[in-house]
Amino acid sequence: MRRDKSNSLLALATAALAALAGCASAPPSVVPAANDAYQLRVSGARYESQADTNIKALAIASDYCAKLDKHLLFRQSTESGEHSWAAKQEDLTFVCSDANDPELVRANAPRDAGIVAQQ
């Protein structure tokens, strides 16, 4: 009887630890937003820079669009990390676009080299 009780307790403890580990290591999820856009929130470690966190978010968004056989179009980025030692966050809004979508094609259009910026 005692052995059955200890096995049950061990199984329960193992299940609880597995559940907690799953929550801690869950990857950031992409959620639908308005106008065919998606949102993603990525948190970085305290030792990572804001740029590291931004790159992680862009990589996740790019992979998400690639799985849909589409290309990533950046829409908006909001960064947060109040102090250099604080964990950084990136809230990214993006769109997954077809290769021949006019918005994507226009973004790759060559620029007019004859235009000179003046002050």
C-alpha beads as a LAMMPS data file, in Angstrom:
LAMMPS data file: protein, C-alpha beads

119 atoms
118 bonds

1 atom types
1 bond types

-500.0 500.0 xlo xhi
-500.0 500.0 ylo yhi
-500.0 500.0 zlo zhi

Masses

1 110.0

Atoms # bond

1 1 1 0.000 0.000 0.000
2 1 1 2.792 2.396 0.925
3 1 1 4.603 1.668 -2.334
4 1 1 1.476 2.448 -4.405
5 1 1 1.087 5.748 -2.569
6 1 1 4.708 6.789 -3.212
7 1 1 4.412 5.825 -6.910
8 1 1 1.250 7.914 -7.208
9 1 1 2.961 10.859 -5.540
10 1 1 5.985 10.521 -7.832
11 1 1 3.745 10.380 -10.920
12 1 1 1.823 13.457 -9.772
13 1 1 5.031 15.412 -9.084
14 1 1 6.451 14.450 -12.484
15 1 1 3.264 15.544 -14.252
16 1 1 3.250 18.873 -12.395
17 1 1 6.885 19.575 -13.295
18 1 1 6.284 18.677 -16.922
19 1 1 3.314 21.039 -17.068
20 1 1 5.316 23.878 -15.551
21 1 1 8.249 23.257 -17.884
22 1 1 5.895 23.407 -20.847
23 1 1 4.598 26.807 -19.771
24 1 1 8.078 28.202 -19.208
25 1 1 9.389 27.117 -22.591
26 1 1 6.330 27.850 -24.711
27 1 1 7.349 29.830 -27.797
28 1 1 5.753 33.213 -28.493
29 1 1 2.551 32.823 -30.461
30 1 1 1.378 34.768 -33.486
31 1 1 -2.174 36.072 -33.107
32 1 1 -4.434 37.594 -35.779
33 1 1 -4.931 41.362 -35.693
34 1 1 -7.098 43.704 -37.772
35 1 1 -6.845 44.093 -41.572
36 1 1 -5.139 40.754 -42.347
37 1 1 -2.283 41.612 -40.005
38 1 1 -0.742 39.526 -37.228
39 1 1 0.775 40.449 -33.884
40 1 1 3.602 38.877 -31.968
41 1 1 5.090 39.664 -28.555
42 1 1 8.609 38.450 -27.815
43 1 1 10.447 38.829 -24.515
44 1 1 14.215 38.799 -24.366
45 1 1 16.498 37.822 -21.537
46 1 1 17.973 40.492 -19.276
47 1 1 21.420 40.062 -20.835
48 1 1 20.119 40.463 -24.419
49 1 1 19.972 43.780 -26.215
50 1 1 16.811 45.261 -27.689
51 1 1 18.227 44.443 -31.129
52 1 1 18.531 40.746 -30.160
53 1 1 14.875 40.719 -29.095
54 1 1 13.795 42.504 -32.303
55 1 1 15.698 39.993 -34.446
56 1 1 14.017 37.105 -32.607
57 1 1 10.585 38.618 -33.315
58 1 1 11.371 39.164 -36.997
59 1 1 12.675 35.601 -37.340
60 1 1 9.504 34.147 -35.785
61 1 1 7.300 36.333 -38.016
62 1 1 9.306 35.409 -41.116
63 1 1 9.048 31.687 -40.306
64 1 1 5.300 32.068 -39.765
65 1 1 4.836 33.687 -43.177
66 1 1 7.138 31.130 -44.835
67 1 1 4.887 28.326 -43.533
68 1 1 2.023 30.046 -45.357
69 1 1 4.250 30.277 -48.487
70 1 1 4.202 34.061 -48.211
71 1 1 6.632 36.890 -47.472
72 1 1 6.889 39.066 -44.382
73 1 1 5.855 42.714 -44.621
74 1 1 6.709 44.736 -41.521
75 1 1 3.989 47.082 -40.244
76 1 1 4.750 48.343 -36.730
77 1 1 7.183 47.749 -33.900
78 1 1 6.871 48.760 -30.271
79 1 1 9.830 48.182 -27.999
80 1 1 9.871 48.178 -24.225
81 1 1 12.639 47.751 -21.723
82 1 1 12.856 50.593 -19.261
83 1 1 16.413 50.014 -18.065
84 1 1 19.483 48.445 -19.583
85 1 1 19.266 45.598 -17.038
86 1 1 15.526 45.009 -17.554
87 1 1 14.179 42.308 -19.838
88 1 1 13.371 43.661 -23.304
89 1 1 10.085 43.193 -25.179
90 1 1 9.150 43.568 -28.823
91 1 1 5.533 43.910 -29.979
92 1 1 5.565 43.354 -33.728
93 1 1 2.686 43.841 -36.164
94 1 1 3.177 42.340 -39.619
95 1 1 1.421 41.075 -42.743
96 1 1 2.115 37.923 -44.749
97 1 1 1.985 38.787 -48.442
98 1 1 2.077 36.852 -51.726
99 1 1 5.178 37.284 -53.882
100 1 1 3.225 39.158 -56.593
101 1 1 1.221 41.358 -54.204
102 1 1 1.462 45.012 -55.402
103 1 1 2.511 46.188 -51.917
104 1 1 5.448 43.765 -51.866
105 1 1 6.438 44.499 -55.473
106 1 1 6.336 48.248 -54.846
107 1 1 8.626 47.861 -51.837
108 1 1 11.274 46.291 -54.102
109 1 1 11.013 48.952 -56.833
110 1 1 14.319 50.611 -57.724
111 1 1 14.771 54.138 -56.462
112 1 1 15.377 57.077 -58.794
113 1 1 19.110 57.771 -58.508
114 1 1 18.606 61.237 -60.042
115 1 1 16.892 62.572 -56.923
116 1 1 19.220 64.366 -54.516
117 1 1 18.228 65.262 -50.960
118 1 1 18.736 68.913 -50.145
119 1 1 18.549 70.881 -46.913

Bonds

1 1 1 2
2 1 2 3
3 1 3 4
4 1 4 5
5 1 5 6
6 1 6 7
7 1 7 8
8 1 8 9
9 1 9 10
10 1 10 11
11 1 11 12
12 1 12 13
13 1 13 14
14 1 14 15
15 1 15 16
16 1 16 17
17 1 17 18
18 1 18 19
19 1 19 20
20 1 20 21
21 1 21 22
22 1 22 23
23 1 23 24
24 1 24 25
25 1 25 26
26 1 26 27
27 1 27 28
28 1 28 29
29 1 29 30
30 1 30 31
31 1 31 32
32 1 32 33
33 1 33 34
34 1 34 35
35 1 35 36
36 1 36 37
37 1 37 38
38 1 38 39
39 1 39 40
40 1 40 41
41 1 41 42
42 1 42 43
43 1 43 44
44 1 44 45
45 1 45 46
46 1 46 47
47 1 47 48
48 1 48 49
49 1 49 50
50 1 50 51
51 1 51 52
52 1 52 53
53 1 53 54
54 1 54 55
55 1 55 56
56 1 56 57
57 1 57 58
58 1 58 59
59 1 59 60
60 1 60 61
61 1 61 62
62 1 62 63
63 1 63 64
64 1 64 65
65 1 65 66
66 1 66 67
67 1 67 68
68 1 68 69
69 1 69 70
70 1 70 71
71 1 71 72
72 1 72 73
73 1 73 74
74 1 74 75
75 1 75 76
76 1 76 77
77 1 77 78
78 1 78 79
79 1 79 80
80 1 80 81
81 1 81 82
82 1 82 83
83 1 83 84
84 1 84 85
85 1 85 86
86 1 86 87
87 1 87 88
88 1 88 89
89 1 89 90
90 1 90 91
91 1 91 92
92 1 92 93
93 1 93 94
94 1 94 95
95 1 95 96
96 1 96 97
97 1 97 98
98 1 98 99
99 1 99 100
100 1 100 101
101 1 101 102
102 1 102 103
103 1 103 104
104 1 104 105
105 1 105 106
106 1 106 107
107 1 107 108
108 1 108 109
109 1 109 110
110 1 110 111
111 1 111 112
112 1 112 113
113 1 113 114
114 1 114 115
115 1 115 116
116 1 116 117
117 1 117 118
118 1 118 119
